[in-house]
Amino acid sequence: MSSSIIISFAVVIAPNLLGFLGVGVKGFIVVVLLGLAIVISILMKRRQNIPPKISSEETSADSVTVQESGIPPMRWNPQETPSRFATGRVATPPRMTDLRWIPPNEPISVGNYCIPSGMIYVSDGDPSVTEASCINLRKSVSQPAFGIAARLSYYPQYMYLSADQRATYLEWLAGDRRDEDPTSRELGYIFLFFYGLERRLLVDKGQEQEVVAEIVRLLHRYGTYTRSRSLQSYCCQLVHFWGWQQGEQYYAQLLEWMKTLPVSLMADDELAIILASHFQSNKPLPPELAYELTSRDLMSRRSVVVSRVNREFRELFSKRYLENFPDGMKLARTKRLTRLQYRPASPTLLYGWRDAFSIQVPDVLGLTSQFKPLPGIWNACIEDLTGYSRARSKTGGSTESMKAYIAMPADLRTGVVHPLAKSWDEILAGARPGKDCNLIDVGHAAQLLDISQREKLTPRQSQDLAQTIESLGFVVEPDARYDSAYAWDQELAVFKPGGSKVMAPSPNYLGASVLMKLCVLVAGADGHVAPEELDVSRRFVEQKLTINSEDHRRLEALEQVLVADPNRISGSLARIARPVPKEQRELICEVLVYVAAADSIVTKDEIRILERIFKAFGLPAEKLESHLKSISPEFGEVIVQAGGSRTPGEPIPRPAQPFHIDMSRVDQIAQETSEVIGILSKVMAEDESESKEPEHNEKTGAALISKSSTVSELRVPSSTEPEWLNSLELKYHPVLLHLLERDSWARADFETLAKKFQLMPLDAFDAINGWADDNLGDFLLEGDDTILVHKQLIP
């Protein structure tokens, strides 16, 4: 009979039965007590007849399972355990011990692994204080895990690792925390070790320098090899936060030490602490810190230039910053301190200790107005390095290296050897010596750019050659950037500038050089330039004209080249004359008549070139005759023929006796020369602007592209397309060439243009920008309602 039946009988059936038999209450109580005694007796006998069977192996296995799970095992009361249980194994309660910090360079053995350099927390049993990184020496260790089995959770803790994962972690510690392949290391193991360093510095207030050095070493070994920036962020935060807590002087020394490190410890959040330290130390903002600060400013342009040529960009930014702030920017702060909160990486510090980790620092970042000039410097550096960045992105031989060097801002060229320096020295060795200059052939100089022999260089080739010579540290005359294209057999004058770098010619020089070319053209018309003619030319060009010494040297060098080839300007007469106001044209022509007569002889060839000049300037032939007669009455016998047929070999009568020009009139005209040169300077400046800036049509895009136009009509023939366009997909060529006609396009006009070429506007926009980013160094198109075209990117 089971105990439940007996109890039911004693409690329910027995009272009813006694009532039926007529037994009273006292009898009932006696019966109930008797029944309870019987039940207890039966239960005791049952337990004595079925003893438990517990083997030592089962007890050991249960003990390990309990310990590894982290759940405390059940505790037995010895007073309730029968004596026959004395021979069985019972799981012992966990041993609660304190955390023990192993100092740097103190070895310790854990299982089969010897950890030589310490810097870990251990415990001889379950730790009394929860710490994620603590190594419980009583935990079992198996064989190192690999692959998926080695992966850890987001917030790993040693107590929850498997025996194989513990072996993986200990093996890494024993190997001096170093991997031949840093990418093979599971990030969780690095953080597990980092948790202990974090506790040591923040909770235990440790002072070991080795701990800080170890943080940097971890960052150096693994920080750049992980996609996640969390390791770098936490390492930087810990070093700066702990360093600030050590005091103002110590933190300042720590910052100086960080500058020597191979990795940057300047994350976004820590910039406020660094600036606060400089403010407290009354130090100005250094260039490297100004760079870091400006790179985070929303007003600073984001460009591929910064990353592609970062070394050069940093150097240029530093130079420009010091030009604006020679002693560095003096820092100021707001009236209130700012509180910075440290966010622990360790899960055991994240929740229980988080509010305990905060500091107050002077709020320098809060006063944003003091940093307003910096984005302007930043953006200007991007503009100046765009061409260099684009040149650097291309691969090639010496020509590409030269183009990159030329595109480099002059500020950065100091100490950099020009890639064409050796070739240039060879060209100079074969040059013809001139007066304070060297005369070289264009054909020889063209070898620098690998230009094949041709009768005349293109304007672009000529300008590139002039720029190349200037990049080698020489002034070149004539300079094709302000002049016409070079001929292959033409001579160039080159000389070293008086200063440290080549200065651009002044506006006055540009006008004076044109007048000098006209004068030499007339003087050399008969095949010989007389000294008297040169003297008068100089008198007209330089008297009453203010030019610097460098421009004066330019004029002397140009004169030598022109004397060797006086006719090189003859093809440019119409271009020079066209913009000159009519009231000033006669004065220029009168100057040239006096140059022709300076040697007391006006030859037939000189008369003919004067006729051409007067015609180009829109002056009648009678004006030439009038000026000749004003010089000498005997010129009245000369019949100056108008346009038409001319008898070959007809002599121009000369005066019976040599005459002398009226030098007082020459001086009087020279008084007005500065005004003439000013006019010519303006002409040259406008001509240069027109050659660089294409004409812009102000009509709308819809008007530019008529409805009757077909796609084939709008396409530019491939033979005329520029070389830089070859890398862009062919279907986008015509739309891009039309876009370059303006600086900006309304969105509606852009869409009309794209659809006219059977392109989706968004597709064309993205395709052109993608191509520009890869080949030009930045996006070509920008904007929504109004689309800006950054034409300065086009080579």
C-alpha positions in Angstrom: 0.0 0.0 0.0 1.5 3.4 -1.0 1.9 6.2 1.5 -0.7 8.3 -0.4 -3.4 5.6 0.2 -2.5 5.3 3.8 -2.7 9.1 4.3 -6.0 9.3 2.5 -7.4 6.5 4.7 -6.1 8.2 7.9 -7.4 11.7 7.0 -10.7 10.9 5.1 -12.0 7.4 5.5 -11.0 6.8 9.1 -13.0 9.6 10.7 -16.2 8.5 8.8 -15.6 4.9 9.9 -15.2 5.9 13.5 -18.3 8.0 13.4 -20.2 5.1 12.0 -18.9 2.9 14.9 -19.8 5.6 17.4 -16.3 6.5 18.6 -15.9 10.0 20.1 -13.6 12.9 19.3 -10.9 11.7 21.6 -10.9 8.3 20.0 -10.7 10.0 16.6 -7.5 12.0 17.6 -5.9 8.8 18.8 -6.6 7.0 15.6 -5.2 9.9 13.5 -1.9 10.0 15.5 -1.6 6.3 15.2 -2.0 6.5 11.4 0.6 9.2 11.1 3.1 7.1 13.0 2.5 4.2 10.7 3.0 6.3 7.6 6.4 7.7 8.9 7.5 4.2 9.8 6.8 2.9 6.3 8.6 5.8 4.6 11.8 5.2 6.7 11.8 1.6 5.8 11.5 2.4 2.1 14.6 4.6 2.1 16.7 2.1 4.0 15.9 -0.6 1.5 16.9 1.4 -1.6 20.4 3.0 -1.1 21.8 5.4 -3.8 24.5 4.3 -6.2 26.9 7.1 -7.1 30.2 6.3 -8.8 33.3 8.5 -8.5 33.3 9.0 -12.3 29.8 10.4 -12.4 30.5 12.7 -9.4 33.7 14.1 -11.2 31.8 14.7 -14.4 29.0 16.6 -12.7 31.5 18.7 -10.8 33.3 19.8 -14.0 30.0 20.6 -15.7 28.9 22.8 -12.8 32.1 24.6 -12.6 32.3 25.3 -16.4 28.7 26.6 -16.5 29.4 29.3 -14.0 26.4 28.2 -11.9 27.2 27.6 -8.2 26.7 23.8 -7.3 24.1 22.7 -4.8 25.4 22.7 -1.2 24.8 19.6 1.1 24.2 19.8 4.9 26.5 17.2 6.5 23.9 16.7 9.3 21.4 15.5 6.7 23.8 13.1 5.0 23.7 9.4 6.2 26.9 7.9 7.3 26.9 5.4 4.4 27.4 8.3 2.0 30.9 9.0 3.5 32.6 6.9 0.7 31.1 8.8 -2.3 32.6 12.1 -4.0 30.5 15.2 -3.4 31.0 18.4 -5.5 32.8 21.0 -3.4 31.6 24.6 -3.2 33.4 27.1 -5.5 36.4 28.9 -4.0 35.8 32.7 -4.0 39.2 34.5 -4.3 40.4 38.0 -5.0 41.6 39.3 -8.3 45.3 39.3 -8.7 47.1 41.6 -11.1 50.2 40.2 -12.8 52.7 43.1 -13.3 54.4 43.7 -16.6 57.4 41.4 -17.4 56.3 38.9 -14.6 55.8 35.4 -16.1 52.9 33.2 -15.1 51.9 29.6 -16.2 48.3 28.8 -16.9 47.9 25.1 -17.8 50.5 24.3 -20.4 51.0 27.9 -21.4 53.7 30.3 -20.1 52.7 34.0 -20.4 56.0 35.9 -20.2 54.9 39.5 -19.9 52.0 39.6 -17.4 49.5 42.5 -17.6 46.6 40.2 -16.9 44.2 39.5 -14.0 44.0 36.0 -12.6 42.2 34.3 -9.7 42.6 31.0 -8.0 38.9 30.1 -8.4 35.8 32.1 -9.0 36.7 35.8 -8.5 35.0 37.7 -5.7 34.8 40.7 -8.1 33.3 40.2 -11.6 35.9 41.0 -14.2 35.5 39.9 -17.9 39.2 39.4 -18.5 40.0 37.5 -15.3 41.7 34.2 -16.0 40.3 31.6 -13.5 43.3 29.3 -12.9 40.9 26.4 -12.0 39.1 26.4 -15.3 39.9 23.6 -17.6 41.9 24.2 -20.8 41.7 22.0 -23.9 43.1 22.4 -27.4 43.1 25.7 -29.3 40.0 26.2 -31.4 40.0 27.3 -35.1 37.5 28.7 -37.5 33.9 29.0 -36.4 34.7 27.3 -33.0 37.1 30.1 -32.1 34.6 32.9 -32.7 33.5 34.9 -29.6 30.4 36.9 -28.7 30.3 40.7 -28.9 31.2 41.2 -25.2 33.4 38.2 -24.5 34.2 37.1 -20.9 36.8 34.5 -19.9 34.4 32.7 -17.6 32.0 31.9 -20.5 34.6 30.7 -23.0 34.7 27.0 -23.9 37.8 25.0 -22.9 39.0 25.2 -26.5 38.5 29.0 -26.7 40.4 29.4 -23.5 43.3 27.5 -25.0 43.2 29.8 -28.1 43.3 32.9 -25.9 46.1 31.6 -23.7 48.2 30.5 -26.7 47.9 34.1 -28.1 49.0 35.6 -24.7 51.9 33.1 -24.5 53.0 34.2 -28.0 53.5 37.8 -26.8 50.2 38.8 -28.3 51.5 38.7 -31.8 50.3 37.2 -35.1 52.2 36.8 -38.3 48.9 37.5 -40.0 47.1 40.2 -38.0 43.9 39.7 -40.0 43.6 36.1 -38.7 43.1 37.1 -35.1 39.5 37.2 -33.9 38.9 40.7 -32.6 37.2 39.5 -29.4 40.5 38.0 -28.0 42.2 41.4 -28.4 39.4 43.1 -26.6 39.4 40.5 -23.8 43.0 41.4 -23.1 42.2 45.1 -23.4 39.5 44.8 -20.8 42.1 44.0 -18.2 44.3 47.0 -19.2 41.2 49.2 -18.9 40.5 48.1 -15.4 44.1 48.5 -14.3 44.2 52.1 -15.4 40.7 53.3 -14.5 39.7 51.2 -11.5 42.9 50.3 -9.9 44.5 53.7 -10.8 47.6 51.9 -12.0 50.7 53.9 -13.0 52.6 51.4 -15.1 54.0 53.0 -18.3 54.2 49.6 -19.8 50.4 49.3 -19.8 50.0 52.5 -21.9 52.8 51.3 -24.2 51.0 47.9 -24.6 47.8 49.7 -25.7 49.7 51.5 -28.4 51.4 48.3 -29.4 48.0 46.6 -29.8 46.8 49.4 -31.9 49.8 49.4 -34.1 49.7 45.6 -34.6 46.0 45.2 -35.1 44.3 48.6 -35.5 44.9 49.0 -39.2 44.0 45.5 -40.1 40.4 45.4 -38.8 37.4 46.8 -40.7 36.0 48.0 -37.4 37.4 51.2 -36.0 36.3 50.2 -32.5 39.8 49.1 -31.4 41.3 52.4 -32.4 38.5 54.4 -30.8 38.7 52.6 -27.5 42.5 52.7 -27.4 42.7 56.4 -28.1 39.9 57.2 -25.6 41.6 55.2 -22.8 45.1 56.8 -23.2 43.8 60.4 -23.4 41.2 59.9 -20.5 43.8 58.3 -18.2 46.5 60.8 -19.2 44.3 63.8 -18.3 43.6 62.3 -14.9 47.4 62.2 -14.2 47.6 66.0 -14.2 48.3 68.9 -16.7 52.1 68.5 -16.9 52.0 64.7 -17.4 49.3 64.9 -20.1 51.3 67.6 -22.0 54.3 65.2 -21.9 52.1 62.3 -23.0 51.0 64.4 -26.1 54.6 65.0 -27.1 55.3 61.2 -26.8 52.3 60.4 -29.0 53.7 62.5 -31.8 56.6 60.0 -32.1 54.3 57.0 -32.5 53.7 55.2 -35.8 50.0 55.4 -35.3 47.7 58.3 -34.6 46.1 58.5 -31.2 43.9 61.5 -32.2 40.3 60.3 -32.5 37.3 62.7 -32.8 36.2 62.6 -29.2 39.7 63.2 -27.8 40.3 66.3 -29.8 38.5 68.3 -27.1 41.0 67.1 -24.4 44.0 67.9 -26.6 42.8 71.4 -27.3 42.0 71.9 -23.6 45.6 70.9 -22.7 47.1 73.4 -25.2 44.8 76.1 -23.8 45.9 75.4 -20.2 49.6 75.3 -21.2 49.1 78.6 -23.1 50.4 77.0 -26.3 49.2 78.2 -29.8 47.5 75.8 -32.1 50.3 73.8 -34.0 49.9 73.1 -37.7 49.4 69.3 -37.3 46.6 69.9 -34.8 45.1 72.6 -37.0 45.0 70.0 -39.8 43.2 67.5 -37.6 40.7 70.1 -36.4 40.0 71.4 -39.9 39.6 68.0 -41.4 36.5 67.5 -39.1 35.0 70.9 -40.0 31.8 70.8 -42.1 32.9 73.8 -44.1 36.1 71.9 -45.3 35.7 70.3 -48.7 35.7 66.5 -49.0 38.0 65.6 -51.9 40.0 62.6 -53.2 42.9 65.0 -53.3 43.3 64.8 -49.5 43.7 61.0 -49.5 45.5 60.6 -52.8 48.4 63.0 -52.1 47.9 63.3 -48.3 51.6 63.8 -47.5 51.8 66.8 -49.9 48.5 68.1 -48.8 49.5 68.1 -45.1 52.8 69.8 -46.0 51.0 72.5 -48.1 48.3 73.0 -45.4 51.0 73.5 -42.7 52.9 76.1 -44.9 49.7 78.0 -45.7 48.6 77.9 -42.0 51.9 79.3 -40.8 51.7 82.0 -43.5 48.4 83.1 -42.0 49.4 82.5 -38.4 53.2 82.8 -38.1 53.2 82.1 -34.4 50.2 79.7 -34.5 46.6 80.5 -33.6 46.1 81.5 -30.0 43.3 79.4 -28.4 40.3 80.7 -26.4 37.5 78.9 -24.6 34.0 79.4 -23.5 33.2 80.5 -19.9 32.0 77.1 -18.8 33.8 73.8 -18.5 32.6 70.9 -20.6 32.1 67.4 -19.1 33.4 64.4 -21.1 32.1 60.9 -20.4 34.3 57.8 -20.9 32.5 54.8 -22.3 34.2 51.6 -21.1 34.8 48.8 -23.6 34.6 46.1 -20.9 31.1 44.7 -20.2 31.8 44.5 -16.5 32.6 48.2 -16.3 30.0 49.4 -18.8 27.0 49.2 -16.5 28.3 49.2 -12.9 31.0 51.8 -13.3 30.0 54.0 -16.2 28.9 57.1 -14.2 32.2 57.0 -12.3 34.2 57.7 -15.5 34.0 61.4 -16.5 36.2 64.5 -16.5 35.7 68.3 -16.9 37.9 70.2 -19.3 38.0 73.8 -20.7 35.6 74.0 -23.6 37.9 75.2 -26.5 35.9 73.5 -29.3 32.7 75.3 -28.1 34.1 78.7 -29.3 33.8 77.8 -33.0 34.3 81.4 -34.3 38.0 81.3 -33.7 38.4 78.4 -36.2 36.6 80.1 -39.1 39.7 80.9 -41.2 40.9 77.3 -41.3 38.4 75.8 -43.8 39.4 78.6 -46.3 43.1 77.5 -46.1 42.0 73.8 -46.4 39.9 74.4 -49.5 42.6 76.6 -51.2 45.1 73.7 -50.7 42.7 71.3 -52.5 42.4 73.7 -55.4 46.2 74.1 -55.7 46.8 70.4 -55.5 44.0 69.2 -57.8 46.2 69.2 -60.9 49.1 67.5 -59.1 46.7 64.9 -57.7 45.3 64.2 -61.2 48.9 63.9 -62.6 49.9 61.6 -59.8 47.0 59.3 -60.5 48.3 58.5 -64.0 51.1 56.0 -64.6 53.8 56.5 -67.2 57.5 57.4 -67.7 59.5 60.5 -67.2 56.9 62.7 -69.0 54.2 61.8 -66.5 56.6 62.4 -63.6 57.5 65.7 -65.1 53.8 66.7 -65.4 53.2 65.8 -61.8 56.2 67.9 -60.8 55.0 70.9 -62.7 51.6 70.5 -61.2 53.1 70.5 -57.7 52.7 73.9 -56.0 55.9 75.8 -55.8 55.7 75.8 -52.0 56.4 72.0 -52.1 59.2 71.8 -54.6 62.0 72.8 -52.1 64.4 69.8 -51.8 62.6 67.8 -54.5 64.9 66.9 -57.5 63.3 67.8 -60.8 62.8 64.6 -62.9 64.2 66.3 -66.0 67.2 68.0 -64.3 69.8 65.8 -65.9 68.4 66.2 -69.4 68.1 70.0 -68.9 71.8 70.3 -67.9 72.8 68.5 -71.1 70.7 71.0 -73.2 72.3 74.0 -71.4 75.7 72.6 -72.0 75.1 72.9 -75.8 73.4 76.3 -75.6 74.7 79.5 -77.3 75.9 82.1 -74.8 74.1 85.4 -74.9 74.2 88.6 -72.9 73.3 87.5 -69.4 71.4 84.5 -70.8 71.7 81.3 -72.8 70.1 80.8 -76.2 68.7 77.4 -77.0 66.8 75.9 -79.9 63.2 75.0 -79.5 63.9 71.7 -81.2 66.4 70.7 -78.5 64.2 71.9 -75.6 61.3 69.9 -77.1 63.1 66.7 -76.3 62.2 67.3 -72.7 58.6 66.5 -73.5 59.3 63.8 -76.1 57.8 66.0 -78.8 58.5 64.7 -82.3 60.0 67.1 -84.9 57.5 69.3 -86.6 57.6 72.7 -88.4 55.7 74.4 -85.6 54.6 73.3 -82.1 51.0 73.5 -81.2 50.0 76.2 -78.7 49.5 73.6 -76.0 52.9 72.0 -76.6 54.5 75.5 -76.6 52.9 76.5 -73.3 53.9 73.1 -71.8 57.4 73.7 -72.9 57.6 77.2 -71.4 56.1 75.8 -68.1 58.6 73.0 -68.0 61.5 75.4 -68.4 60.1 77.6 -65.6 59.7 74.5 -63.4 63.4 73.9 -63.8 64.1 77.3 -62.3 64.6 79.4 -65.4 63.0 82.4 -67.0 62.2 81.8 -70.7 61.7 84.5 -73.4 59.6 84.6 -75.4 57.1 82.9 -73.1 54.5 81.0 -75.1 52.0 81.4 -72.2 51.9 85.1 -73.1 52.9 84.8 -76.8 52.3 82.8 -79.9 53.4 79.2 -80.5 57.0 78.3 -81.0 58.6 77.2 -84.4 60.9 74.2 -84.3 64.0 76.1 -85.5 63.3 79.2 -83.3 65.6 80.3 -80.5 64.7 80.8 -76.8 66.5 82.9 -74.3 66.7 81.4 -70.8 68.3 82.7 -67.6 68.2 82.2 -63.8 66.0 84.7 -61.9 67.5 87.0 -59.4 65.2 85.8 -56.6 64.5 82.3 -55.3 61.8 81.6 -57.9 60.5 82.8 -61.2 58.1 85.7 -61.0 55.4 86.2 -63.6 56.0 89.2 -65.9 54.2 92.4 -64.9 51.4 93.9 -67.1 53.7 96.8 -68.1 56.3 94.3 -69.3 53.7 92.5 -71.5 52.9 95.8 -73.3 56.5 96.8 -73.5 57.4 93.4 -75.1 54.8 93.9 -77.8 56.2 97.4 -78.7 59.7 95.9 -78.7 58.6 93.2 -81.2 57.1 95.8 -83.5 60.2 98.0 -83.3 62.5 95.1 -84.1 60.2 93.9 -86.8 60.6 97.3 -88.6 64.4 97.6 -87.8 65.2 94.2 -89.1 63.0 94.4 -92.2 66.1 95.0 -94.4 67.9 92.0 -92.9 70.0 93.9 -90.5 69.2 95.7 -87.2 71.3 98.7 -86.8 72.5 99.7 -83.3 70.9 103.2 -83.8 67.6 101.5 -84.4 67.9 99.4 -81.3 68.8 102.5 -79.3 65.7 104.4 -80.4 63.6 101.3 -79.8 64.9 101.1 -76.2 64.3 104.8 -75.8 60.7 104.4 -76.8 60.1 101.2 -74.7 61.9 102.0 -71.5 61.7 105.8 -71.1 59.0 106.9 -68.6 58.2 103.2 -68.0 58.3 101.7 -64.6 59.4 98.0 -64.6 61.3 96.0 -62.1 64.8 94.6 -62.6 63.5 91.1 -63.5 61.3 92.6 -66.3 64.3 94.6 -67.5 66.3 91.4 -67.9 63.4 89.8 -69.7 63.4 92.7 -72.2 67.1 92.3 -72.8 66.8 88.6 -73.4 63.8 89.0 -75.7 65.6 91.6 -77.7 68.4 89.1 -78.4 66.0 86.5 -79.6 64.1 89.1 -81.8 67.3 90.4 -83.4 68.0 86.8 -84.5 64.5 86.4 -86.0 62.9 89.8 -86.5 60.0 88.5 -88.6 58.5 86.1 -86.1 55.8 88.6 -85.1 54.8 89.6 -88.6 51.9 87.1 -88.6 50.4 88.6 -85.5 50.0 92.2 -86.7 46.2 91.9 -87.1 45.8 90.3 -83.7 47.8 93.1 -82.1 46.2 95.9 -83.9 42.5 94.9 -83.7 41.8 95.8 -80.0 43.9 99.1 -80.0 41.6 102.2 -79.9 41.7 104.1 -83.2 42.9 107.3 -81.6 46.0 105.5 -80.3 46.9 103.6 -83.4 48.6 106.5 -85.2 50.9 107.2 -82.2 52.1 103.6 -82.3 52.7 103.8 -86.0 54.6 107.1 -85.7 56.9 105.5 -83.2 57.7 102.8 -85.7 58.5 105.3 -88.5 61.1 106.9 -86.2 62.6 103.5 -85.5 63.0 102.9 -89.3 64.6 106.3 -89.7 66.9 106.0 -86.7 70.0 105.0 -88.8 69.3 107.9 -91.2 68.2 105.5 -93.9 64.8 104.1 -94.7 65.1 101.2 -97.0 62.6 99.7 -99.4 62.0 96.7 -97.1 61.4 99.0 -94.2 58.9 101.0 -96.2 57.0 97.8 -97.1 56.8 96.5 -93.5 55.6 100.0 -92.5 52.9 99.8 -95.2 51.8 96.4 -93.7 51.7 97.8 -90.2 49.7 100.9 -91.2 47.3 98.8 -93.1 46.9 96.4 -90.1 46.2 99.4 -87.9 43.6 100.8 -90.4 45.6 103.8 -91.4 45.8 105.1 -95.0 49.0 105.1 -96.9 48.9 108.9 -96.9 49.6 108.8 -93.2 52.8 107.0 -93.7 53.9 109.5 -96.3 53.0 112.4 -93.9 55.2 110.9 -91.1 58.1 110.3 -93.4 58.0 113.9 -94.6 57.8 115.2 -91.0 61.2 113.5 -90.4 62.8 114.9 -93.5 61.3 117.1 -96.3 63.3 115.2 -98.8 61.0 112.2 -98.3 58.4 114.2 -100.3 60.0 112.8 -103.5 59.1 109.2 -102.3 56.0 107.9 -103.9 54.4 105.4 -101.5 52.3 103.1 -103.5 48.9 102.0 -102.4 47.7 98.4 -102.8 47.9 97.0 -106.2 50.6 95.9 -108.7 54.1 97.0 -108.2 57.0 97.1 -110.6 59.6 94.5 -109.4 62.9 96.1 -108.3 61.6 99.7 -108.3 64.0 101.7 -106.1 62.8 104.0 -103.4 64.6 107.3 -103.8 66.7 108.3 -100.9 67.5 111.8 -99.8 70.6 113.3 -101.5 72.3 113.6 -98.2 72.0 111.5 -95.1 69.6 113.1 -92.6 69.3 113.0 -88.9 66.0 112.5 -87.1 64.8 115.1 -84.7 65.6 113.5 -81.3 63.5 116.1 -79.5 60.5 114.7 -81.3 61.6 111.2 -80.4 61.7 112.3 -76.7 58.4 114.0 -77.1 56.8 110.8 -78.5 58.6 108.8 -75.8 56.8 110.8 -73.2 53.6 109.2 -74.5 55.1 105.8 -74.7 53.9 104.7 -71.3 50.3 105.3 -72.4 50.9 103.3 -75.6 52.4 100.5 -73.6 49.4 100.6 -71.2 47.1 100.1 -74.2 49.2 97.2 -75.5 49.3 95.6 -72.0 45.5 95.7 -71.9 45.4 94.1 -75.3 47.7 91.3 -74.3 45.8 90.6 -71.1 42.4 90.4 -72.9 44.0 88.2 -75.6 45.3 85.8 -73.0 41.9 85.7 -71.3 40.2 84.9 -74.5 42.6 82.1 -75.3 41.9 80.4 -71.9 38.2 81.1 -71.5 35.9 79.8 -74.2 33.0 82.1 -75.1 29.9 81.3 -73.2 26.4 81.4 -74.8 23.9 82.9 -72.4 21.0 81.2 -74.1 19.1 78.4 -72.3 19.9 74.8 -73.0 16.6 74.4 -74.8 17.5 77.2 -77.2 21.1 75.9 -77.7 19.8 72.6 -78.8 17.2 73.1 -81.5 14.4 70.7 -81.8 15.3 70.0 -85.4 18.9 68.9 -84.5 19.6 65.3 -84.7 21.9 63.3 -82.4 24.4 62.8 -85.2 24.5 66.6 -85.8 25.3 67.3 -82.2 28.0 64.7 -81.8 31.6 66.0 -82.1 33.6 64.0 -84.7 36.0 61.6 -83.0 39.0 63.1 -84.8 38.5 66.5 -83.0 37.8 65.1 -79.6 40.5 65.8 -77.0 42.8 63.0 -75.8 41.7 63.2 -72.2 38.1 62.2 -73.2 39.2 58.8 -74.5 38.7 57.1 -71.1 35.0 58.1 -70.9 32.4 55.9 -72.5 31.7 57.1 -76.1 28.0 57.8 -75.6 28.7 60.5 -73.0 31.2 62.4 -75.1 28.8 64.9 -76.8 26.8 65.7 -73.7 30.0 66.4 -71.7 31.5 68.6 -74.4 28.3 70.6 -74.4 28.3 70.9 -70.6 31.7 72.4 -70.7 30.4 75.4 -72.7 29.1 76.8 -69.4 30.0 77.2 -65.8 26.5 76.1 -64.6 23.3 74.6 -66.0 19.8 74.8 -64.7 18.4 71.3 -63.9 15.8 71.6 -66.6 18.4 72.5 -69.2 20.6 69.7 -68.2 17.8 67.2 -68.5 16.9 68.6 -71.9 20.5 68.2 -73.0 20.8 64.6 -71.8 17.5 63.5 -73.3 18.4 65.1 -76.7 21.3 62.6 -76.7 19.0 59.8 -75.7 20.4 59.5 -72.2 18.8 59.3 -68.9 19.7 62.5 -67.0 20.6 60.8 -63.7 22.6 58.1 -65.5 24.6 60.7 -67.4 25.2 62.7 -64.2 26.5 59.7 -62.3 28.5 58.3 -65.2 30.3 61.6 -65.9 31.0 62.1 -62.2 32.3 58.5 -61.8 34.6 58.9 -64.7 35.8 62.3 -63.4 36.5 61.0 -60.0 38.7 58.2 -61.4 40.5 60.2 -64.1 40.3 63.9 -63.0 40.6 63.5 -59.3 37.2 64.9 -58.3 33.5 65.2 -59.3 33.0 67.4 -62.4 29.3 68.1 -61.8 27.8 69.3 -58.5 24.4 70.5 -57.4 20.7 69.8 -57.7 18.5 72.7 -59.0 21.6 74.4 -60.5 24.4 72.1 -61.7 27.9 73.5 -61.4 30.6 72.4 -63.8 34.1 72.4 -62.3 35.9 73.1 -65.6 39.2 73.7 -63.8 39.5 69.9 -63.5 39.8 69.5 -67.3 43.4 69.1 -68.4 
